[in-house]
Amino acid sequence: MTKMTKLIEVTLKLKIWKDNRGQDMVEYALMAGFLVCASAYTLPQVAMSISNILTTVIAMLGGGGPVSAPGA
């Protein structure tokens, strides 16, 4: 028996190649990292867009001053 054959046999006995228990956690961590990066990039742009829309709506309603609660 050669050294390589013995190494392959030992590796298969240890089931190193078939062990995938940590794979799900790695995939979830990568997906969470992607979502964090995408959110950090897009949220400032979205917040500015929403602010512009609300400013336009307030101006169209004739409320140039500070916004107050109804009935106040």
N, C-alpha and C positions, 0 to 999 in steps of 0.2 A: 504494500500500500504506500503510495507516494504521500509526501507532506501535504500537497494541495488537496488530495482526495480526503485525507484525514481532517483537514481544516473545514472542508465543505460538510463533511459528515457531522462534525462537532457543531458547526453553525446551525445546521438543520435540526439537530437534536435540541438545541437551545431555543429554537423557533424564533430567532431574531428577525428573520425576514417576514414572518407572519404576524408579528406583534404590531398592532395598529391602534392600541388603546388610547394613545395620546394624540392621535391624528385629529379627532374632532375638536379638541381644545385648541390645537394650533390653528385650525381653520376658523374657529370662532374668534380667536384673538386677532387674526389677520383681517377678518371682516370688520371687527370693531375698530381696529386701527384705520382701516379705509374710511369707515363712516365718520370717524372723528376728523380726519384730514379733510374730507369732502365738506363736512359741516363747517369747519373752521374757515374754509375758503368761501363758501356760499352765503353763510348767514349775514356777514356784514353787508353784502350787496343786497340781499333780500330785505334787511332791516331798513336800509336807505330807501329802497323802492317803496316799501310800505309807508314810511314816513312821508315821502313825497305824495303818495296817493291820499293819505289822510289830511295832509295840509291842503291839497286841492279841494277835497270834499268840504272841509271846514270853510274855506274861502268861498266856495259856491253857495254854501248855506248862509253866507253873510256874517259869519262869526269871525271877525278879524281879531277880536280880543281873546283873552284866556278862556279856556273851556271850563264851564261850571256844570255841576251835577244838576239834573232836572229837579225842579221844586226847591232849589236852594236859594 
